[in-house]
Amino acid sequence: MNLIQAKRILRQKIRAEMKSTPDEYFHSAGQEICRRLLASDGYRQSQTIFCFVSHGKEPDMCPLLEQALADGKTLCVPLCKAAGQMEVRQIHSLDQLSPGAYGIPEPPADSRSILPDEIDLALIPCLAATKDGRRLGKGGGYYDRFLAVYAGEAVLICPARFLLEEIPVEEHDICLEMVLTE
């Protein structure tokens, strides 16, 4: 079995486990992850934050998004443009978000584009991760492409239930130094 097949099988396994995991787990994990992030030096020292917008079986990041806006930080979220391609766009309110590609809440197409070198802190989602920062994404390559051009601080957000001992990695997969769970 090659790496691509191994990752596909692992994604299927993780998605099945996520499906059987109560939504409340993702909500409470997100609440604690946000609490920890908001107390971190990385958050306090950052001015521009890039964060995914939670959708489905992901940690609820709304408390962090709301607090970043309340703190006057520049908040950026992904806008899917084409298969595997996303742009980082600024929002001023969560009310600006509406379902876009794959039903994920996205900013308006005319929102301000933010370059990767303008971002101080990037919060990256995953299906699963290892403690040493290997990441299993959803398979579209959106965040791998972003991470390939981003040099700032990045935190991999992973509920503890989905921390694994091993994840197969390909040459293009980028490991992150920091993994945050609840």
Secondary structure as the mmCIF struct_conf table of DSSP 4:
data_model
#
loop_
_struct_conf.conf_type_id
_struct_conf.id
_struct_conf.beg_label_comp_id
_struct_conf.beg_label_asym_id
_struct_conf.beg_label_seq_id
_struct_conf.end_label_comp_id
_struct_conf.end_label_asym_id
_struct_conf.end_label_seq_id
HELX_RH_AL_P HELX_RH_AL_P1 LEU A 3 SER A 20
BEND BEND1 THR A 21 THR A 21
HELX_RH_AL_P HELX_RH_AL_P2 ASP A 23 LEU A 38
TURN_TY1_P TURN_TY1_P1 ALA A 39 ALA A 39
BEND BEND2 SER A 40 SER A 40
HELX_RH_AL_P HELX_RH_AL_P3 ASP A 41 GLN A 45
BEND BEND3 GLN A 47 GLN A 47
STRN STRN1 THR A 48 CYS A 51
HELX_LH_PP_P HELX_LH_PP_P1 PHE A 52 SER A 54
BEND BEND4 GLY A 56 GLU A 58
HELX_RH_AL_P HELX_RH_AL_P4 CYS A 62 ALA A 70
TURN_TY1_P TURN_TY1_P2 ASP A 71 GLY A 72
STRN STRN2 THR A 74 ALA A 82
TURN_TY1_P TURN_TY1_P3 ALA A 83 GLY A 84
STRN STRN3 GLN A 85 ILE A 91
BEND BEND5 HIS A 92 HIS A 92
HELX_RH_3T_P HELX_RH_3T_P1 LEU A 94 GLN A 96
STRN STRN4 SER A 98 PRO A 99
HELX_RH_3T_P HELX_RH_3T_P2 ALA A 101 GLY A 103
STRN STRN5 PRO A 105 GLU A 106
TURN_TY1_P TURN_TY1_P4 ALA A 109 ASP A 110
BEND BEND6 SER A 111 SER A 111
HELX_LH_PP_P HELX_LH_PP_P2 ARG A 112 ARG A 112
STRN STRN6 SER A 113 SER A 113
HELX_RH_3T_P HELX_RH_3T_P3 PRO A 116 GLU A 118
BEND BEND7 ASP A 120 ASP A 120
STRN STRN7 LEU A 121 ILE A 124
BEND BEND8 LEU A 127 LEU A 127
STRN STRN8 ALA A 128 THR A 130
TURN_TY1_P TURN_TY1_P5 LYS A 131 ASP A 132
BEND BEND9 GLY A 133 GLY A 133
STRN STRN9 ARG A 135 LEU A 136
BEND BEND10 GLY A 139 GLY A 140
HELX_RH_AL_P HELX_RH_AL_P5 TYR A 142 VAL A 149
BEND BEND11 GLY A 152 GLY A 152
STRN STRN10 GLU A 153 ILE A 157
HELX_RH_3T_P HELX_RH_3T_P4 ALA A 160 PHE A 162
STRN STRN11 LEU A 163 LEU A 164
BEND BEND12 GLU A 165 GLU A 165
TURN_TY1_P TURN_TY1_P6 GLU A 171 HIS A 172
BEND BEND13 GLU A 177 GLU A 177
STRN STRN12 MET A 178 LEU A 180
#
